[in-house]
Amino acid sequence: MAAASDKLEALLRRLERSGAEAARLDTLRCAQQFKRSWVELAGKLVAVRRDRAFEPWGYDDFYRYCAEELQLRRATVDKLTISFSTLERVAPQVLTWDGVAKTIPSYEAVDYLSRAMRLPPDPRLEPEQERPRRRDTSPEPPREVIKELRQAVFDEGQTVAELRKRFDPVLYPKPKGAEKLELIVRAGGLARKLAELLPEIDGLSDKRAAAVEQALGGLRQELEALAEPLREKLERSKKRAAVAERN
């Protein structure tokens, strides 16, 4: 991040000396501070994209402008702009918060809320040259779950990690057997990692290392035998779900 900050600072000084437009300078300054004022930056990004203001600045693509001038990745830009649009539509009062008297939720948390609410795309954020995003056709979450999620985002100020831990089991339940498979796969990965580390341990005899490696190899084979039918079962479930969705 230090390198990106240095680039932003150098570009800002150069554009100030050249008399660049105020809107361009303001957006660049917000990019420097967006960790604490992401709402302001996101609003400017939405406006720049809507008005295609980046074209007179020498860019033929919105995302290229964001990457080269603001040092922002496409995924970050999308989360910022979608989160801003979400606030406009479902919690406009947050746009007036100063971040001191009331803490502004992170854009990651607002993005999580947006996905959970299955909001339709904002036309301002849909690139003309791209097809609209595929709508989520899974059942909508219960109203009381969304109400609780909104409270967690806006009133409790929970992080996106806390939201995922709390709401993922309800919003995105895993197929039966998925957790068991994940545990087996994780155990197999740990066994492989331990076997790879043994040669690096000073003082461990070759005989002991070989015996443990052999035992770990056998364990991994057993785990793989347990995992394979679970993978097949989950794959069949995915195929059935895909057929049901098409119909």
Secondary structure, DSSP 8 states (H G I E B T S, - for coil): -HHHHHHHHHHHHHHHHHT--HHHHHHHHHHHHTTT-HHHHHHHHHHHHHHTTTTTTT-S-HHHHHHHHS---HHHHHHHHHHHHHHHHH-GGGGG--SSSS----HHHHHHHHHHHT----GGGS-TTS-------S----HHHHHHHHIIIIIS---HHHHHHHHHHHHS---TTHHHHHHHHHHHHHHHHHHHHGGG-TT--HHHHHHHHHHHHHHHHHHHHHHHHHHHHHHHHHHHHHHHHH-
